[in-house]
Amino acid sequence: MALMLSKPKWLIMEITPAQFKQRFKSVATRFSNAEDLQALLQHLDVTQIAAGTRLIARSDLCSTLYLVWDGSLSISFKNGDAEMVLGNVGPGEWMGEVALLDPAPAITSVTAALDTNLLALSHEQFATLRKAHPNAASALLHALSTDMAERLRTYASRARREYRRDAPEVLVGHTEDKLGTIELLRTLMGIAGETP
């Protein structure tokens, strides 16, 4: 059974497990059998949003994982009148894995940079998947947590390099920016206690 995906201009495309595996390799490799992957596909909703449409506004309650089939999402943060684009999420990528596990208000905004087709899995749908197909839910969790762990390692490594580069300056005097960087590094590495 395939997931039906609405495309612009009213075209319909069926997403098969093989197509999903090709688009979302790092997720699909965690599924040991086709039945579990098919169970995941059956719990996903298809969402199509036009370019310029805001998917999530800062402070909205978020509880959904979005996998980008095609198009692009722009992640931004607004501070007063200034809006800073933090990055884009494109085909084969996803966002909202933390919200899927622990729904909370969004700290960023998400807007479609292009016409975008998304596969969406809400917190409630995930709970249903967990009950009906625990192996499928476990495989998805493993894929998402492995990705999050890799990103944390990358950020911690980058922060460590920045700290080493600026270490003499940091040791001489703590500015607010440096204290924030040190605190971020400590948090990423799971180190408790006061900043030196």
Secondary structure, DSSP 8 states (H G I E B T S, - for coil): --EEEEEGGGEEEEE-HHHHHHHSHHHHTT--SHHHHHHHHHH-EEEEE-TT-EEE-TTSEE-EEEEEEES-EEEEEEETTEEEEEEEE-TT-EE-HHHHHS-EE-SSEEEESS-EEEEEEEHHHHHHHHHH-HHHHHHHHHHHHHHHHHHHHHHHHHHHHHHHHHHHHHHH---HHHHHHHHHHHHHHT--S---
